[in-house]
Amino acid sequence: METSAAITRESLYEEVWTEPVSRVAPRYGISDVALGKVCRKYRIPLPPRGYWAKINAGKSPRKLPLPIAREFVSCSLPLSRSPTYDPNNPDASRKKAITAQERIGLIAVPEELESPHRLIQAASKRLKRKAGWDNYKGLRSASAEIFDFEVTHGAINRALLVGDTLIKALERQGIKVWVDPEKSRTLIGIGDTSLPIAISEHVARTKHKVTAAEQKAIERWRRSPNRWGAGYHYPSPPDYDYHPTGKLTISIGIYPSRSWSDTPKTSLEQRLHQVVAGALDLIEEERIRTEEQERRRLAWQKAKDRYDRQVELRKQELAQLEKLKASAAQWLEAERLRQYIDAVEQSAVSDGRTSEELADWIAWARIKADCIDPLVAVSDAILDSPEPRSPGYCY
């Protein structure tokens, strides 16, 4: 699997002058038209018409140099390698990247809702409630309850129509669509792979101009002798005004994610086949990414288990070694005591100082030496018993 190294102007320049754009674009999961737009935006020259024909004919046409662009120094391009790109079969990847219409077919959006999907029925009922909306931009949304719409009142009907058509088209491709109330998201997925989806409206923002009514309210507040008293608040006008645009956007995924919006030339209704094709690609990329993450997690877990076993084995070995050292030290101590006891007994015999009291001491001392010796199975009734507990000071 290819790494996700940053794509720079220099690296993309080398790619588009090494191979045709039609073969480079699928590596990034986009069409050659989209890649051409990126190149133009970041001032990366492209080979002129006929360039590759001359190369194939054995000629050496002039290669346009990459111009200096100070504004793009140390800049990473908004591109990433497509996880689904197969370097061993670039033609299949290219077809996948540029033939959404061939893969899905054109999706016709009706003028009115026809047998709406159950998710759209629920969304329509919820979004058309008159009360309970306090979004300062005028947007209506209830993502924990219904399909994740975020639109103003005027765009509800169109959003419902687009959403209904999209959901039905996704389900025809085997993609499930459901609302997750715990995560406050609408999800699409195949099998165990899922991604969030949302339809939102862009709301324009302009600097608020204080109205005559607001100015009068401010002046009344300033003239009021009790303006600092309880219940008298400064009538603060908003900083900005928000205006519905009716421009809708469909977003799928978190990171990486993709979105499709209305453009000056093409409405979102005309691009739903691209959305469905993109959803299929994103779900496949997510499946590959999830499997790779799981593979890495399992490899990490296996390495961690091996490490834990080695640490535990080392810990047990050290404990056994310490026990061995302690036993050896006790044995040496017992042998040292026995040697001393024998020396005391021999000295007493040679000096004629034997007595019954000495004999009792020698017997007691040898028992204590045996108690210390780990090779002798004997227990001391006093020393091996529990530590005596003090009765304290109460009686």
ZAMARGU-4260 file (C-alpha; in steps of 0.2 Angstrom, whole numbers, plus 5000, padded with zeros to 4 digits):
<rodrens>
0) 5000/5000/5000 | 5007/5017/4995 | 5012/5029/5009 | 5002/5046/5011 | 5017/5057/5008
5) 5014/5075/5005 | 5011/5080/4986 | 5022/5095/4981 | 5022/5105/4965 | 5039/5098/4961
10) 5033/5080/4963 | 5017/5082/4953 | 5026/5092/4940 | 5038/5077/4937 | 5023/5065/4936
15) 5013/5075/4923 | 5029/5077/4912 | 5033/5058/4914 | 5016/5051/4910 | 5000/5058/4902
20) 4988/5066/4914 | 4975/5053/4910 | 4987/5040/4919 | 4992/5051/4933 | 4975/5057/4939
25) 4968/5039/4944 | 4982/5038/4957 | 4973/5052/4966 | 4956/5045/4963 | 4951/5060/4952
30) 4948/5063/4934 | 4961/5071/4922 | 4950/5087/4921 | 4951/5089/4940 | 4970/5086/4940
35) 4972/5099/4926 | 4962/5112/4937 | 4974/5108/4951 | 4989/5110/4940 | 4983/5127/4933
40) 4979/5133/4951 | 4996/5129/4957 | 5005/5135/4941 | 5011/5118/4936 | 5013/5118/4917
45) 5006/5103/4907 | 5013/5096/4891 | 5005/5104/4876 | 4994/5095/4863 | 5004/5082/4853
50) 5018/5081/4866 | 5016/5062/4869 | 5014/5058/4851 | 5031/5066/4848 | 5038/5056/4862
55) 5031/5040/4855 | 5038/5044/4838 | 5055/5045/4846 | 5057/5064/4846 | 5063/5075/4861
60) 5050/5089/4862 | 5054/5104/4873 | 5049/5102/4892 | 5042/5118/4899 | 5051/5122/4916
65) 5042/5123/4932 | 5040/5142/4936 | 5045/5149/4952 | 5029/5153/4963 | 5034/5161/4980
70) 5016/5159/4986 | 5017/5140/4985 | 5034/5138/4993 | 5034/5123/5005 | 5015/5120/5000
75) 5007/5103/5000 | 4994/5101/4986 | 4977/5096/4991 | 4979/5078/4984 | 4982/5061/4992
80) 4985/5044/4984 | 4969/5034/4981 | 4969/5018/4992 | 4960/5009/4978 | 4972/5013/4964
85) 4980/4998/4957 | 4998/5002/4949 | 4997/4985/4941 | 4981/4989/4932 | 4981/5008/4929
90) 4968/5007/4915 | 4955/4999/4927 | 4959/5013/4940 | 4957/5026/4926 | 4940/5020/4921
95) 4934/5019/4939 | 4940/5037/4941 | 4932/5045/4926 | 4917/5035/4921 | 4904/5038/4935
100) 4890/5041/4922 | 4894/5024/4914 | 4895/5015/4931 | 4879/5023/4938 | 4870/5030/4924
105) 4861/5047/4924 | 4849/5049/4939 | 4833/5058/4935 | 4826/5069/4949 | 4807/5071/4948
110) 4799/5088/4950 | 4789/5082/4965 | 4791/5069/4979 | 4784/5052/4973 | 4782/5039/4986
115) 4795/5046/4997 | 4808/5035/5007 | 4803/5033/5025 | 4818/5043/5030 | 4812/5057/5019
120) 4794/5056/5026 | 4801/5058/5044 | 4813/5072/5039 | 4798/5082/5030 | 4787/5080/5045
125) 4801/5086/5057 | 4809/5100/5047 | 4792/5108/5043 | 4787/5111/5061 | 4784/5129/5064
130) 4791/5131/5081 | 4807/5125/5090 | 4821/5132/5078 | 4833/5144/5086 | 4848/5142/5075
135) 4855/5160/5073 | 4858/5157/5054 | 4840/5151/5051 | 4846/5133/5048 | 4834/5118/5053
140) 4842/5102/5058 | 4838/5087/5070 | 4852/5075/5066 | 4849/5064/5081 | 4831/5061/5074
145) 4831/5062/5055 | 4842/5062/5040 | 4855/5074/5042 | 4848/5090/5033 | 4854/5107/5038
150) 4844/5119/5028 | 4834/5135/5029 | 4815/5135/5027 | 4815/5140/5009 | 4827/5125/5004
155) 4817/5111/5013 | 4807/5105/4998 | 4822/5105/4986 | 4833/5096/4999 | 4820/5083/5003
160) 4818/5080/4984 | 4837/5078/4982 | 4839/5067/4997 | 4825/5056/4992 | 4832/5053/4975
165) 4849/5050/4982 | 4844/5038/4995 | 4834/5027/4983 | 4849/5028/4971 | 4861/5023/4985
170) 4850/5008/4990 | 4849/5002/4972 | 4868/5000/4973 | 4867/4990/4989 | 4871/5004/5000
175) 4861/5005/5016 | 4856/5022/5023 | 4851/5024/5042 | 4851/5037/5056 | 4862/5034/5071
180) 4853/5043/5085 | 4868/5040/5098 | 4880/5048/5086 | 4868/5061/5079 | 4873/5056/5062
185) 4866/5048/5046 | 4876/5034/5040 | 4878/5025/5023 | 4887/5008/5022 | 4890/4991/5015
190) 4892/4977/5027 | 4902/4983/5042 | 4909/4998/5033 | 4900/5015/5036 | 4902/5033/5033
195) 4892/5049/5038 | 4882/5058/5025 | 4874/5075/5026 | 4865/5088/5015 | 4868/5106/5020
200) 4864/5123/5013 | 4877/5137/5012 | 4871/5153/5021 | 4880/5169/5016 | 4886/5182/5029
205) 4886/5200/5028 | 4891/5214/5041 | 4875/5220/5050 | 4870/5238/5048 | 4861/5245/5063
210) 4843/5249/5058 | 4833/5264/5063 | 4823/5254/5076 | 4839/5247/5084 | 4847/5265/5085
215) 4831/5271/5093 | 4832/5257/5106 | 4850/5261/5110 | 4846/5280/5112 | 4832/5275/5124
220) 4843/5265/5134 | 4856/5278/5135 | 4843/5291/5141 | 4836/5280/5154 | 4841/5284/5172
225) 4839/5266/5177 | 4849/5259/5162 | 4861/5249/5174 | 4846/5242/5184 | 4839/5225/5184
230) 4829/5221/5168 | 4838/5235/5158 | 4850/5227/5146 | 4860/5236/5132 | 4851/5232/5115
235) 4865/5224/5106 | 4862/5222/5088 | 4870/5207/5079 | 4887/5208/5071 | 4882/5199/5056
240) 4866/5195/5045 | 4864/5178/5037 | 4855/5176/5021 | 4850/5159/5013 | 4858/5155/4996
245) 4849/5139/4991 | 4866/5132/4987 | 4866/5114/4993 | 4881/5102/4997 | 4881/5084/4999
250) 4895/5078/5011 | 4901/5060/5013 | 4914/5054/5026 | 4925/5062/5039 | 4943/5061/5034
255) 4946/5059/5020 | 4929/5066/5015 | 4921/5072/4998 | 4908/5084/4994 | 4897/5089/4979
260) 4889/5106/4978 | 4879/5117/4966 | 4890/5126/4954 | 4886/5141/4943 | 4885/5129/4928
265) 4879/5113/4936 | 4865/5110/4949 | 4867/5096/4962 | 4853/5087/4954 | 4863/5084/4938
270) 4878/5077/4948 | 4869/5063/4959 | 4877/5050/4948 | 4894/5057/4953 | 4889/5057/4972
275) 4883/5038/4971 | 4900/5033/4962 | 4909/5043/4975 | 4900/5035/4989 | 4905/5018/4982
280) 4923/5023/4981 | 4923/5031/4998 | 4916/5015/5006 | 4928/5004/4997 | 4943/5015/5003
285) 4936/5015/5020 | 4935/4996/5020 | 4953/4995/5014 | 4958/5008/5027 | 4949/4999/5041
290) 4956/4982/5036 | 4974/4989/5036 | 4971/4997/5053 | 4965/4981/5060 | 4980/4972/5052
295) 4991/4984/5060 | 4982/4983/5077 | 4983/4964/5077 | 5001/4965/5073 | 5004/4977/5087
300) 4993/4966/5099 | 5004/4951/5094 | 5020/4960/5097 | 5013/4967/5114 | 5008/4949/5119
305) 5025/4943/5115 | 5033/4957/5125 | 5021/4954/5140 | 5026/4936/5140 | 5044/4940/5139
310) 5042/4953/5153 | 5032/4940/5164 | 5045/4926/5160 | 5059/4938/5165 | 5050/4943/5181
315) 5047/4925/5186 | 5065/4920/5182 | 5071/4935/5193 | 5060/4929/5207 | 5066/4911/5206
320) 5084/4918/5206 | 5081/4929/5221 | 5073/4914/5230 | 5088/4903/5225 | 5100/4916/5232
325) 5089/4918/5248 | 5089/4899/5251 | 5108/4898/5248 | 5111/4911/5260 | 5100/4903/5273
330) 5109/4886/5270 | 5126/4895/5272 | 5119/4903/5288 | 5113/4886/5295 | 5130/4878/5291
335) 5139/4892/5299 | 5128/4890/5315 | 5131/4871/5315 | 5150/4874/5314 | 5149/4886/5328
340) 5139/4875/5339 | 5151/4860/5336 | 5165/4872/5340 | 5157/4876/5357 | 5153/4858/5361
345) 5171/4853/5357 | 5179/4867/5367 | 5168/4862/5382 | 5173/4844/5381 | 5191/4848/5380
350) 5190/4860/5394 | 5179/4849/5405 | 5165/4861/5406 | 5151/4850/5400 | 5135/4852/5409
355) 5116/4848/5407 | 5113/4866/5404 | 5126/4867/5390 | 5118/4851/5383 | 5101/4859/5382
360) 5108/4874/5374 | 5117/4864/5361 | 5101/4854/5357 | 5091/4871/5356 | 5104/4879/5345
365) 5104/4864/5333 | 5085/4865/5331 | 5087/4883/5327 | 5100/4879/5314 | 5088/4866/5306
370) 5074/4879/5306 | 5085/4891/5295 | 5091/4877/5284 | 5079/4876/5268 | 5085/4858/5266
375) 5077/4852/5283 | 5058/4851/5284 | 5056/4857/5302 | 5046/4872/5309 | 5049/4883/5324
380) 5034/4884/5335 | 5039/4902/5341 | 5047/4910/5327 | 5036/4903/5313 | 5020/4908/5322
385) 5011/4925/5318 | 5018/4941/5325 | 5010/4944/5342 | 4997/4959/5342 | 4998/4972/5356
390) 4981/4974/5366 | 4983/4993/5364 | 4979/5005/5379 | 4961/5001/5382 | 4955/4989/5395
</rodrens>
